[in-house]
């Protein structure tokens, strides 16, 4: 992961009206995902192939997100 997490630019959806969203950042080799309500908590890390698979699953709802507001 990034050596200096403070230098990352974290982004969340413009549709996020609360602090209950996820944020995404990119370091040199990984896409990082964290909970905006707990930015010092754990993070998910994806390489390029993993990120593509993750996004494809979300878009096709393979992740079992039925009923989750997007």
Beta strands, then each sheet from edge to edge (+ up, - down):
strand 1: 22-26
strand 2: 31-35
strand 3: 43-46
sheet 1: 1+ 2- 3+
end
